[in-house]
C-alpha cells in the first residue's frame, strides 16, 4: 500500500466518523476540511471533493450542492463503516478505544 493510499483511507474514515458524530449525520465541506486539518490532513477543496465523490460512489455518503458548497450526508452503509461494523477497501478501519 502506498503512502497516498494510506492517507486517503485515513481521510475517508475521518470524514465518515465526523459525519457519524453529527446529530444530522451531515456537514459541509468547510467543516470537513477543518476537521481533517485537526487530524494532520491539510487538503485542498478539490482534493476533498474528490474524496467525497469516491465515498458517494461507494454508497457511504450522499453529496448535495448548497450554492457553491458541497454538503455530505452519511448513509446507513457509511455509518456501519464509520463504526467498524462493516469494511470497505480503501477506507481505514476504526481503531479500538481503550
PLY file of the C-alpha trace (Angstrom):
ply
format ascii 1.0
element vertex 98
property float x
property float y
property float z
element edge 97
property int vertex1
property int vertex2
end_header
0.00 0.00 0.00
1.43 3.39 -0.98
1.63 6.46 1.25
-1.14 8.06 -0.84
-3.37 5.01 -0.33
-2.82 5.08 3.43
-3.53 8.81 3.74
-6.62 8.60 1.51
-8.01 5.70 3.56
-7.45 7.65 6.78
-9.04 10.80 5.36
-12.10 8.83 4.26
-12.51 7.27 7.70
-12.21 10.69 9.38
-14.91 12.10 7.08
-17.24 9.18 7.85
-16.63 9.38 11.60
-17.16 13.15 11.59
-20.50 12.72 9.85
-21.45 9.89 12.20
-20.90 12.12 15.25
-23.21 14.87 13.97
-26.88 14.68 15.06
-27.96 15.23 11.44
-25.22 12.98 10.01
-24.25 15.87 7.74
-21.58 18.57 7.32
-20.45 20.99 4.64
-17.06 20.76 3.01
-15.67 23.66 5.04
-16.30 21.85 8.32
-14.87 18.63 6.93
-11.69 20.38 5.75
-11.26 21.91 9.21
-11.68 18.55 10.92
-9.23 16.89 8.53
-6.73 19.66 9.29
-7.11 18.95 13.02
-6.02 15.38 12.30
-3.00 16.47 10.25
-4.52 16.28 6.78
-4.24 19.63 5.01
-6.35 19.07 1.90
-7.45 21.40 -0.86
-11.09 21.89 -1.68
-10.59 19.94 -4.92
-8.91 17.05 -3.09
-11.75 16.88 -0.56
-14.34 16.92 -3.32
-12.53 14.03 -5.00
-12.73 12.02 -1.76
-16.39 12.94 -1.25
-17.15 11.74 -4.79
-15.31 8.46 -4.07
-17.26 7.95 -0.83
-20.51 8.67 -2.68
-19.63 6.14 -5.41
-19.19 3.53 -2.67
-22.65 4.35 -1.27
-21.19 5.61 2.02
-22.43 9.20 1.73
-24.63 11.37 -0.45
-23.42 14.74 -1.68
-25.60 17.73 -2.45
-24.84 21.27 -3.53
-25.81 24.22 -1.34
-24.88 27.09 -3.60
-21.15 26.82 -4.19
-20.61 24.49 -1.22
-21.00 20.72 -1.14
-22.76 19.04 1.77
-22.06 15.41 2.66
-24.60 13.21 4.43
-23.86 9.78 5.85
-25.79 6.74 4.61
-26.64 3.70 6.72
-23.83 1.80 5.00
-21.46 4.66 5.73
-22.42 4.55 9.40
-21.59 0.85 9.51
-18.13 1.57 8.07
-17.57 4.54 10.40
-18.29 2.41 13.46
-16.38 -0.65 12.26
-19.45 -2.85 11.75
-18.58 -3.17 8.04
-15.42 -2.83 5.96
-14.82 -1.22 2.60
-11.45 -1.49 0.85
-9.99 2.00 0.61
-11.32 3.13 3.99
-9.21 2.65 7.11
-10.68 0.59 9.93
-11.50 2.43 13.13
-9.08 1.77 15.95
-10.31 0.24 19.17
-10.63 2.67 22.03
-9.03 1.98 25.33
0 1
1 2
2 3
3 4
4 5
5 6
6 7
7 8
8 9
9 10
10 11
11 12
12 13
13 14
14 15
15 16
16 17
17 18
18 19
19 20
20 21
21 22
22 23
23 24
24 25
25 26
26 27
27 28
28 29
29 30
30 31
31 32
32 33
33 34
34 35
35 36
36 37
37 38
38 39
39 40
40 41
41 42
42 43
43 44
44 45
45 46
46 47
47 48
48 49
49 50
50 51
51 52
52 53
53 54
54 55
55 56
56 57
57 58
58 59
59 60
60 61
61 62
62 63
63 64
64 65
65 66
66 67
67 68
68 69
69 70
70 71
71 72
72 73
73 74
74 75
75 76
76 77
77 78
78 79
79 80
80 81
81 82
82 83
83 84
84 85
85 86
86 87
87 88
88 89
89 90
90 91
91 92
92 93
93 94
94 95
95 96
96 97
